[in-house]
Amino acid sequence: MRGACAVAGVTALVVVGAVVPGVASAATVADGSGGRPDLSRFYTQKIKWTACKGETASAAEASGGTKDVRCGHVSVPLDYAKPAAGTVDVAMIRMKSSASGKPRGSLLLNFGGPGGPGVSALAGSQKEFGFLSKGYDVVSFDPRGVGQSEPVSCGDAEQDTDAMSGDADDPAAVLDGLRRIAEQCKAESGPVLPHMGTVNVSRDLDVMRQALGDRKLNYLGFSYGTRLGAVYAAQFPRKVGRMVLDGVDTLTEPVAEQSLATAEGRQTALDNFLAWCTGNAGCVFGTDARSARRGMVRLIDDMDRMPLRSLDGQEFTGQDVVGVLSQALYSRQAWPALSQALGALLADGDPRALIRMSGGLADASVPGRAAAGAAGDEMPADNMEAALMAVNCADDPDRPDAARIEKEVGRLQEEFDEASPVFGKSMLMPVLLCFGRPAGTSYIRDDVRDLKTPDLLLVGTRGDPATPYRWTEETAKRLGPKAVVLDNKGDGHTGYLGSTCVQDKVDGFLLYGETPKTGSSCAAE
């Protein structure tokens, strides 16, 4: 579930379960007697690369210039079962290879979320992925419903979400709020909303692979991007090239279990941060870590009861503090700035440093990519959250009905509060927001297993606050013997941009085909 997230659901209206081994079969012409739909026009398109515009160009200029960066798009079916029913234009970006000879093809990146835009992320992080451009054209994209690819939105539904967060003792009010949110998301998002979900995005990925002229998909996925990569490998096993999954997501746990695990992971990361802070001179929470944990809970509760209010009437609440913590804890590099910002809030009642951190971190799923995401082209302010809601619920077949919510919402709130007194309240919302949505696909949970692909490199980080290390082990076992695990013993969400050792091993695998031995690890840095 990665990225600072919330969730809403939709149905995945695709043909699932059938392996599509290649372009010829994937683009089969329907014969009128039950054959596959004709997708040939999507598999024969070419990408027209042009200069990037707007904020994407600005982010590219700030990161490394626009000389070798170009933007384009591919057209994909809105509904793969009915390709004549409409299309979605998927925005793409390419950082041209710096290789002196011919590159080995393209390397597609997904930065996570779900809901994270890849176009602005790659535009703003050229230096971080420059070494990979020695062998590949490095490419990313905004998945359907995200960023510049017909973004979904729930309008001002966040107000209902905020109001509901304190209503666990009033199930009727919770249900009423959930119904309002569902209707508003439907009204604001347009036709793409019922066709979100990883199974659809995976098929979009194969259209991109063909349009790029690649026989195999070379891929680096972070966080949620690992789920996308695993689904692609199950749908198109013979089209898998070199694939790395970093910050491995679960393929089996329902949204409720994912949210609970994320709450626990963030609480552990917060406890580690407070232990670090109290071990340094000048920590605003003092020198005792246990007292600091109590002080953090008290701070958030007090600010929820009495928010700070700016001159223009804007409020800054305890849940706003929780939002900043959720983002900042993804990277240990952010801890000193977080400590200073919390110090300004507690000592002087000044939230400005925390607010600046929130804008700069911008729902970072991957360390180092936050500023790029914040610099994305104009889109609905809630697009990341709305897309995350749509995808996570579309990927989960479980749906709580009204009777179950009325009976269990109070118990669930207690369970989440016990898992994390700081993050429990916010992480319960992803569970509730799937209420009333069409049933999601069971394909990921039931069929993404025992893959017949080349080696897949999975990177798990021991101190990851969003994707616990056990998910790496569980997913590797599920995917089968072709899944090779690299154990990163450090902290932070994902390993590639936070560990020189991880980066070296991933680069070696992607560029030179050097697969780490089973049991390989990287020490904390």
C-alpha positions in Angstrom: 0.0 0.0 0.0 2.8 2.5 0.2 2.9 6.2 -0.3 1.0 8.2 2.3 -2.4 6.9 1.3 -6.2 6.5 1.6 -8.4 4.2 -0.5 -11.7 3.9 -2.7 -12.8 1.2 -4.9 -13.8 0.2 -8.2 -14.2 -2.8 -10.3 -11.5 -4.0 -12.7 -13.4 -4.6 -15.9 -10.9 -6.7 -17.7 -10.4 -10.2 -18.9 -8.2 -11.8 -16.3 -6.7 -15.2 -15.7 -5.6 -15.8 -19.3 -1.9 -15.5 -19.9 -1.1 -13.3 -22.9 2.3 -14.5 -23.9 3.0 -12.2 -26.8 2.0 -9.4 -29.1 0.4 -11.7 -31.6 -1.9 -13.3 -29.1 -2.5 -10.1 -27.1 -3.7 -8.3 -30.2 -5.8 -11.1 -31.6 -8.7 -10.1 -33.8 -12.0 -11.2 -32.5 -13.6 -13.7 -34.8 -17.2 -13.2 -33.7 -17.3 -16.6 -32.0 -15.8 -15.9 -28.6 -12.3 -14.9 -29.7 -10.3 -12.3 -28.0 -11.1 -8.6 -28.8 -9.1 -6.9 -31.5 -6.3 -4.9 -29.9 -4.1 -4.6 -33.0 -4.5 -0.9 -33.3 -3.0 -0.4 -29.9 -0.1 -2.8 -30.5 0.9 -1.1 -33.8 1.1 2.5 -32.6 4.3 4.5 -32.4 5.2 7.1 -29.8 5.8 10.6 -31.0 8.3 12.2 -28.7 8.3 15.9 -28.3 9.6 18.6 -25.9 8.0 18.4 -22.5 6.0 21.4 -21.5 4.8 23.3 -18.4 5.9 22.1 -14.9 7.3 18.9 -16.3 9.8 20.9 -18.4 10.6 23.1 -15.3 11.3 20.1 -13.2 13.5 18.6 -15.9 15.4 21.9 -16.2 16.0 22.0 -12.5 17.1 18.4 -12.3 19.5 18.0 -15.3 18.2 20.0 -18.2 15.7 19.2 -21.0 18.2 18.2 -23.7 17.7 14.4 -23.5 14.2 14.4 -22.0 11.1 14.1 -24.2 7.4 13.5 -23.5 4.8 11.5 -25.4 1.8 9.2 -24.9 0.2 5.9 -25.9 -3.5 5.2 -26.4 -4.9 2.3 -24.5 -8.4 0.8 -24.3 -10.6 2.2 -21.5 -12.0 -1.4 -21.2 -9.8 -4.2 -22.6 -12.9 -6.4 -22.9 -14.6 -3.8 -25.1 -11.8 -1.9 -26.9 -14.2 0.1 -29.1 -15.8 1.6 -26.0 -13.3 4.4 -25.6 -9.6 5.1 -24.9 -7.2 6.6 -22.4 -4.1 8.6 -23.3 -1.3 7.5 -21.0 1.3 10.2 -20.6 5.0 9.1 -20.8 8.5 10.6 -20.5 11.8 9.3 -21.8 15.3 10.1 -20.7 17.5 9.2 -23.7 20.3 6.8 -23.1 23.8 8.2 -22.8 25.3 5.0 -24.2 27.9 5.6 -27.0 26.4 2.7 -28.9 22.9 1.4 -29.3 21.1 1.1 -25.9 19.8 -2.3 -24.9 16.3 -1.0 -25.0 14.0 0.8 -22.5 13.8 0.6 -18.8 10.4 1.4 -17.4 10.1 2.9 -13.9 7.0 3.0 -11.6 7.5 5.2 -8.6 4.8 3.7 -6.5 1.7 5.0 -4.8 -0.6 3.8 -6.2 -1.3 7.3 -7.5 2.2 8.6 -7.9 2.8 10.4 -11.3 5.9 9.0 -13.1 6.3 11.8 -15.7 7.1 14.6 -13.2 9.0 12.1 -10.9 11.5 11.1 -13.6 11.7 14.7 -14.9 12.8 15.8 -11.5 15.2 12.9 -10.7 17.4 12.5 -13.8 20.6 12.5 -11.7 19.3 9.7 -9.5 18.7 7.4 -12.5 21.5 8.7 -14.7 23.7 5.7 -14.3 21.0 3.4 -15.6 20.8 5.6 -18.7 24.3 4.3 -19.6 22.5 1.1 -20.8 18.8 2.1 -21.3 16.4 4.8 -22.4 14.9 5.4 -19.0 11.1 5.8 -19.3 8.3 6.5 -16.9 4.6 7.2 -17.2 1.5 8.4 -15.4 -0.8 5.4 -15.0 -4.4 5.7 -16.1 -6.3 8.0 -13.7 -3.1 9.6 -12.5 -1.4 12.9 -13.3 -1.7 13.8 -17.0 -3.4 10.5 -17.8 -7.1 11.5 -17.3 -6.7 12.1 -13.5 -9.5 10.9 -11.2 -10.7 13.1 -8.3 -13.1 13.1 -5.4 -13.5 16.9 -5.2 -13.9 18.2 -1.7 -14.7 14.7 -0.3 -11.7 15.1 2.1 -14.0 17.2 4.3 -16.3 14.2 4.7 -13.3 12.0 5.4 -12.0 14.4 8.1 -15.4 14.6 9.7 -15.8 10.8 9.7 -12.4 10.2 11.3 -13.9 11.0 14.7 -17.2 9.2 14.2 -16.3 5.6 15.1 -18.9 5.8 17.9 -21.6 6.8 15.3 -21.8 4.1 12.6 -24.7 5.7 10.9 -22.8 8.9 10.4 -19.8 6.9 9.1 -22.0 5.1 6.5 -23.6 8.3 5.4 -20.2 9.9 4.9 -19.0 6.9 2.9 -22.0 7.0 0.6 -21.4 10.8 -0.1 -17.7 10.2 -0.9 -18.5 7.4 -3.3 -21.0 9.5 -5.2 -18.7 12.4 -5.3 -15.7 10.4 -6.6 -18.0 9.0 -9.3 -19.2 12.4 -10.3 -15.8 14.1 -10.4 -13.7 11.3 -12.1 -15.4 10.5 -15.4 -15.4 7.3 -17.3 -11.9 6.1 -16.3 -12.9 5.5 -12.6 -14.6 2.1 -13.1 -11.5 0.9 -15.1 -8.8 1.6 -12.6 -6.8 -1.2 -11.0 -3.4 -2.9 -11.4 -4.7 -5.6 -13.8 -5.6 -2.9 -16.3 -2.4 -0.9 -15.8 -0.4 -4.0 -16.3 -2.0 -4.4 -19.7 -1.3 -0.7 -20.4 2.4 -1.5 -19.6 2.5 -4.2 -22.3 1.1 -1.7 -24.9 3.9 0.7 -23.8 6.5 -2.0 -24.2 5.5 -2.7 -27.7 5.2 1.0 -28.6 8.7 1.5 -27.4 9.9 -1.3 -29.7 11.1 -3.6 -26.9 10.7 -7.4 -27.2 11.0 -7.7 -23.5 10.0 -5.4 -20.6 12.9 -4.2 -18.5 11.4 -2.8 -15.3 12.2 -1.1 -12.0 9.2 -0.8 -9.7 9.2 0.8 -6.2 6.6 0.1 -3.5 3.2 -0.3 -5.2 5.2 -0.6 -8.4 6.3 -4.0 -7.2 2.7 -5.1 -7.2 2.4 -3.8 -10.8 5.6 -5.7 -11.8 4.4 -8.9 -10.3 1.0 -8.7 -12.0 2.8 -8.0 -15.3 5.0 -11.0 -14.8 2.0 -13.2 -14.2 0.1 -11.9 -17.3 3.0 -11.8 -19.7 5.7 -14.2 -18.4 7.4 -14.6 -21.7 7.7 -10.8 -22.1 9.6 -10.3 -18.9 13.2 -9.0 -19.3 15.2 -7.8 -16.3 12.8 -6.9 -13.5 13.6 -5.4 -10.0 10.9 -5.0 -7.3 12.1 -2.7 -4.5 10.0 -2.2 -1.3 7.9 -5.3 -2.0 4.1 -5.0 -1.6 1.8 -7.8 -0.5 -0.1 -9.7 -3.1 -2.4 -11.5 -0.6 -3.4 -9.3 2.3 -6.7 -7.4 2.0 -6.9 -3.7 2.4 -7.7 -4.0 6.1 -4.5 -6.1 6.8 -2.4 -3.8 4.6 -3.6 -0.7 6.4 -2.9 -2.3 9.8 0.6 -3.4 8.8 1.3 0.1 7.5 0.1 1.7 10.8 2.4 -0.7 12.7 5.3 0.0 10.4 4.9 3.8 10.7 4.7 3.5 14.4 7.9 1.5 14.5 9.6 4.1 12.3 8.3 6.9 14.6 9.6 5.1 17.7 13.0 4.8 15.9 13.0 8.5 15.1 12.1 9.5 18.7 14.8 7.2 20.0 17.3 8.9 17.6 16.0 12.3 18.5 16.2 11.8 22.3 19.7 10.5 21.9 20.8 13.8 20.4 21.3 17.1 22.2 18.6 19.6 21.8 15.7 17.2 21.0 12.5 19.0 21.8 11.1 15.9 23.4 13.9 15.6 26.0 16.1 12.7 26.6 13.7 9.8 27.4 12.3 7.9 24.4 9.3 6.5 26.3 8.3 10.0 27.5 8.8 11.3 24.0 6.3 8.7 22.6 3.7 9.9 25.1 4.4 13.5 24.3 3.9 12.9 20.6 0.4 11.3 21.2 -0.5 14.2 23.5 0.6 16.8 20.9 -1.5 15.3 18.2 -4.6 14.9 20.5 -4.3 18.5 21.7 -4.0 19.9 18.2 -7.0 17.9 17.0 -9.0 19.4 19.8 -7.6 22.9 19.3 -6.0 23.4 15.9 -3.6 26.2 15.1 -5.3 28.8 13.0 -3.6 31.2 10.5 -4.6 34.7 9.8 -6.5 33.6 6.7 -8.5 31.1 8.7 -6.6 27.9 7.6 -6.3 25.3 10.3 -3.3 23.0 11.1 -4.5 20.0 13.1 -3.0 17.0 14.8 -3.9 14.9 11.7 -1.9 17.4 9.6 1.1 16.6 11.8 0.4 12.9 11.3 0.4 13.5 7.5 3.9 15.1 7.7 5.2 12.3 9.9 3.9 9.7 7.5 6.0 11.2 4.7 9.1 12.3 6.6 9.6 8.9 8.2 10.1 7.3 4.8 13.6 8.6 4.6 16.1 8.8 7.5 17.7 11.8 5.7 14.6 13.8 6.6 14.9 13.2 10.4 17.1 16.2 11.3 14.7 18.6 9.5 11.7 16.9 11.1 13.3 17.3 14.5 13.8 21.0 13.9 10.3 21.5 12.6 8.7 19.7 15.5 10.9 21.8 17.8 9.5 25.0 16.3 5.9 23.7 16.7 6.3 22.7 20.3 8.5 25.6 21.5 6.8 28.5 19.6 3.5 27.1 18.2 5.0 27.7 14.7 3.9 25.1 12.2 5.5 26.7 9.1 8.5 24.4 9.0 6.2 21.4 9.1 4.0 22.9 6.4 7.0 23.4 4.2 8.1 19.8 4.8 4.6 18.6 3.7 4.8 20.6 0.5 8.3 19.4 -0.3 7.7 15.8 0.6 4.4 15.5 -1.3 3.4 11.9 -0.7 6.8 10.5 -1.5 6.7 6.8 -2.1 10.4 6.7 -3.0 13.1 8.7 -1.2 14.4 11.5 -3.4 11.4 11.7 -5.7 9.1 13.9 -3.6 10.0 17.3 -5.0 9.5 16.0 -8.5 6.0 14.7 -7.6 5.2 18.1 -6.2 6.3 19.8 -9.4 3.9 17.8 -11.6 1.7 19.4 -14.2 -1.6 20.8 -13.1 -4.0 18.2 -11.8 -6.8 17.8 -9.2 -5.3 18.5 -5.7 -6.6 15.2 -4.4 -5.5 13.1 -7.5 -2.9 11.0 -5.6 -5.4 10.2 -2.8 -8.3 9.5 -5.2 -6.2 7.3 -7.5 -4.8 5.4 -4.5 -8.4 4.8 -3.3 -9.5 3.6 -6.7 -6.6 1.2 -7.3 -6.3 -0.4 -3.9 -10.0 -1.2 -3.7 -10.1 -2.4 -7.3 -7.3 -4.8 -6.4 -9.2 -6.2 -3.4 -12.2 -8.5 -3.7 -13.3 -8.0 -0.1 -16.1 -5.5 0.7 -17.5 -4.7 4.1 -21.3 -4.3 3.9 -23.3 -1.8 5.9 -24.2 -4.3 8.7 -20.6 -5.2 9.2 -19.5 -1.6 9.4 -22.2 -0.8 11.9 -21.2 -3.8 14.0 -17.4 -3.5 13.7 -16.3 0.1 13.2 -15.8 0.7 16.9 -13.8 -2.5 17.3 -11.7 -1.7 14.2 -10.9 1.7 15.6 -9.7 0.2 18.8 -7.6 -2.3 16.9 -6.0 0.4 14.8 -5.4 2.6 17.8 -3.7 -0.3 19.5 -1.5 -0.9 16.5 -0.5 2.8 16.4 -1.8 5.5 18.7 -0.5 8.1 16.2 -1.3 6.6 12.8 -4.2 4.3 13.6 -7.0 6.8 13.0 -5.8 7.8 9.6 -5.0 4.2 8.5 -8.5 3.0 9.3 -10.0 5.2 6.5 -8.6 3.1 3.6 -10.6 0.1 5.0 -13.8 2.0 5.3 -13.6 3.8 2.0 -14.0 0.5 0.0 -17.5 0.3 1.3 -20.2 0.3 -1.4 -17.7 -0.1 -4.2 -18.1 -2.8 -6.9 -16.2 -5.9 -6.1 -12.6 -5.8 -6.9 -10.6 -8.5 -8.8 -9.5 -11.7 -7.2 -6.9 -12.2 -9.9 -3.9 -10.8 -7.9 -4.7 -12.8 -4.8 -5.5 -16.1 -6.6 -3.4 -16.2 -9.7 -0.2 -14.2 -9.3 2.0 -17.1 -8.2 4.6 -19.7 -9.4 5.9 -17.5 -12.2 7.7 -19.0 -15.2 10.0 -16.0 -15.9 13.7 -15.1 -15.9 15.1 -14.2 -12.4 13.3 -11.4 -10.6 15.3 -9.3 -8.1 13.3 -8.4 -5.0 14.7 -5.8 -2.5 13.4 -5.7 1.0 14.4 -3.2 3.7 14.3 -4.2 7.3 13.3 -0.8 8.7 10.8 0.0 5.9 7.8 1.9 7.5 5.4 1.2 4.6 6.2 -2.3 3.2 7.3 -4.5 6.0 10.2 -6.9 5.2 8.0 -9.9 5.8 6.0 -9.0 2.6 9.3 -9.4 0.7 9.7 -12.9 2.0 6.1 -13.8 1.5 5.9 -12.5 -2.0 9.2 -14.2 -3.0 7.9 -17.5 -1.8 4.6 -17.0 -3.7 6.3 -16.0 -6.9 8.5 -19.1 -6.9 12.2 -19.9 -7.3 12.8 -17.2 -9.9 12.4 -14.6 -7.1 15.8 -13.7 -5.7 15.8 -11.6 -2.4 18.3 -8.9 -1.5 18.1 -8.2 2.2 18.7 -4.5 2.9 19.3 -4.1 6.7 18.8 -0.3 6.7 15.9 2.0 7.4 13.6 3.9 5.1 11.1 3.1 2.4 12.7 1.2 -0.5 16.5 0.7 -0.8 17.7 1.9 -4.2 18.1 5.6 -3.4 19.0 5.1 0.2 21.8 2.5 0.0 24.9 2.5 -2.1 25.1 -1.3 -1.8 21.6 -1.8 -3.0 22.1 0.6 -5.8 25.3 -1.2 -7.0 23.6 -4.6 -6.9 20.4 -3.4 -8.7 22.5 -1.5 -11.3 24.6 -4.7 -11.9 21.5 -6.8 -12.4 19.7 -4.4 -14.7 22.8 -3.3 -16.8 24.9 -6.5 -16.8 22.6 -9.3 -15.8 24.5 -10.0 -12.6 22.0 -11.7 -10.3 22.9 -11.5 -6.6 23.3 -14.9 -4.8 20.3 -16.0 -2.8 20.8 -14.8 0.8 22.7 -11.7 -0.3 22.4 -8.7 2.0 23.4 -5.0 2.4 24.4 -3.6 5.7 22.7 -0.5 7.1 24.4 2.7 5.9 
